Amino acid sequence: MPTSGNGISHRLTNRVALVTGGARGQGAAHAYRLAGEGAAVFLADVLDDDGARTAEELRAKGFDATYLHLDVSTPDDWDAAYRLLDAKHGRLDILVNNAGIVDVTPLEDLGLDVWNRVLSVNLTGAFLGLRTLIPLLRKGTGSAVVNTSSIFGPSGAIGYAAYAASKAGMLGLTRTAALELAPDGIRVNALVPGGVSTPINAQEPDGGVVPETPLGRRADPTELAAAVAYLVSDDASFVTGTELVVDGGFSTR
Ligand SMILES: NC(=O)c1ccc[n+]([C@@H]2O[C@H](COP(=O)([O-])OP(=O)(O)OC[C@H]3O[C@@H](n4cnc5c(N)ncnc54)[C@H](O)[C@@H]3O)[C@@H](O)[C@H]2O)c1
């Protein structure tokens, strides 16, 4: 297996990838890793300055990276992404539905507007992305989708009703999409991160889930990116409809 100078293998040469929420945090790490393994990567986000900067950093390393403004909850933005991908490559090999937002509100106080917003970004966004891009994924090579869930999807967490519901929904969407798209050779899996050091939880009091995490720390985003790179590579060619839990042991307690 050929590797780049830093020992990372080149499993994704000639693949075309789209990573939502690619401007920063885990999405940026996924974009780095996929590009480092040879993919042409589109970073989609609503944080245009951060996204443009991240794509520029990737290009400065010699990688193929393009930023595009894409609000995952907006069908028209997905249609525009479809047209761009179709015009530039005529296909898509890798889709990482990573964009997400969080809300922490006791159930009794949770407003319908907040509930709808969290569901529309975290779950509907992934649905729209999948539905829109299936025709391009059908034309891809070894096509694979990763949907980012969370340990709060399978487990639930006090104050996280909308977030946990959206992340549990991601698991149902993943399993069903895997069944429907298997005949097309498109694999669909979920990533289930535990605590990860990113801006989304920078304000969390008391280290969030760290006290309940056997490895005693949050993950670095690159540790999740390694899991995504595996799932979308041919190393995972018989892996579909499952969940890859990367949580420092949180779920074993
Ligand atoms: N950090 C954690 O501890 C943790 C744990 C489990 C799961 N997750 C999930 O991992 C994913 C990545 O989060 P992160 O930790 O990198 O946090 P983050 O806040 O750094 O990244 C989330 C990204 O999604 C983007 N985004 C938000 N709304 C969007 C929209 N409507 N359209 C497009 N992009 C949008 C943000 O701008 C941001 O770039 C999220 O789905 C999150 O729920 C995070």
The ligand as an ORCA input file, in Angstrom:
! r2SCAN-3c Opt
* xyz 0 1
  N     -17.484     17.186     19.547
  C     -18.100     16.172     20.149
  O     -17.847     15.860     21.313
  C     -19.086     15.336     19.358
  C     -19.500     14.114     19.900
  C     -20.400     13.323     19.180
  C     -20.852     13.749     17.951
  N     -20.441     14.953     17.461
  C     -20.942     15.336     16.152
  O     -19.842     15.490     15.277
  C     -20.207     16.372     14.209
  C     -19.106     17.406     14.023
  O     -19.114     18.279     15.139
  P     -17.776     18.919     15.729
  O     -17.497     18.243     16.990
  O     -16.731     18.958     14.690
  O     -18.298     20.401     16.070
  P     -18.110     21.780     15.282
  O     -19.119     22.703     15.835
  O     -16.689     22.186     15.321
  O     -18.447     21.412     13.771
  C     -19.754     21.384     13.252
  C     -19.706     21.997     11.873
  O     -21.019     21.906     11.292
  C     -21.282     23.131     10.669
  N     -22.703     23.370     10.502
  C     -23.611     23.697     11.451
  N     -24.804     23.901     10.901
  C     -24.663     23.695      9.568
  C     -25.545     23.757      8.459
  N     -26.843     24.086      8.622
  N     -25.062     23.473      7.230
  C     -23.750     23.157      7.063
  N     -22.863     23.097      8.073
  C     -23.321     23.364      9.311
  C     -20.643     24.163     11.593
  O     -20.525     25.431     10.974
  C     -19.329     23.494     11.929
  O     -18.338     23.792     10.981
  C     -21.557     16.946     14.593
  O     -22.564     16.250     13.886
  C     -21.661     16.661     16.066
  O     -22.985     16.567     16.510
  C     -19.583     15.754     18.127
*
